Amino acid sequence: MDSDRNGREVSQPVGDCALSSVQVRILEGVAAGFSSGRLSRELYLSSKTIDYHVRVMSEKLQAPNRVALVSRAFVLQILRTDSWPPRIAYEAVD
């Protein structure tokens, strides 16, 4: 998790958009096929918060649904193609 000197979460730029460290973890979970309920339990967030972040990422990547979000993330090389479960391609992050 990236944070500034005050411990606040810092966004990570990916391509022409920025994903927060929470969004990175959520995207990896969505790509692995996890439901909002499972992600909420694993990340200690409400399922509404998970859905909010999925919606924000979908808007950033212009994806109409979760499947398209994951597909766009692979095409934009945000997600690595050589690992399972899917992981963020940190070399694509500045």
N, C-alpha and C positions, 0 to 999 in steps of 0.2 A: 504494500500500500504506500503510495507516495503522499507525503504531507509537507507542509511548509514548517517554518520554525515554531509556529504556534500550535502545531498539531492538526491544523485544518487540512481537509482533503484537497488535493491539487488535481486538476484535470490533466490528462495525458493526451497530447495531440496525436491523431491518427489520420493520415491523409489530410483532407481539408476539414476535418471535424475533430473535436476533443471528447474523449471518454474519461469519466471519472474512474477512480479505482473501484468503486462500487459497481459502476456500469461494466467495467472489464470483467469482474467476477460474474455478474448476471449474464453477460453475453456468452461467456464460456459455459455457463450452466444451460442456457437456452440452446446453444449449439449441441450440447450433450443430450438434449431432449428432456430436461427436467421441467416439471410444471412450476407454476408460480408458488404453489403450496410447498413443494419440496425446497425450492430456492429460499422461500421465506423462513423455513425451519433451519436450513443450513447456514444462512447468512444473518439470522436473527433480525429480520426485517418483516414488516407486514406484507401480505400478498398484494395489497393495494400499492405499496411502495415499489414492489417488484414490477407490477404492471405499469406503473408510472414511468419507471426507468426504461422498460421495454418500449413504451410508446415514444419517449424522448429519443431513444436511439433509432427507432424506426423512422421518425421524422428526419433526423440528421442524415440517415443513409437512404432516405426516400424509399422505404420498404413498406408495403401495405400490411404485412403480417410477419409472424415469427419465422416462417420458412424463408421468406424473402429476405428478412433481416440477416439470417445466418448465411444465405447464399451471397448477399452483397458483401458481408464481412469477409468471406473467403475470396471473392473476386477482387476486392480492394486490398487483399493480403493483410487484413487486420487479424484474421485467424490463421494459424499455421496449418498447413496441409499434411504435415508429417507426424502428427501426434494424436493420440486418443487417450483420454478425452481431449476435445479441442482446447487449445491454449492460444492466448494472444501472441502474435508475432512481435516480440519486444524490439526486434531490429527495425520494425516499421514505426516505432514510437521514438520521437525525438527526446 
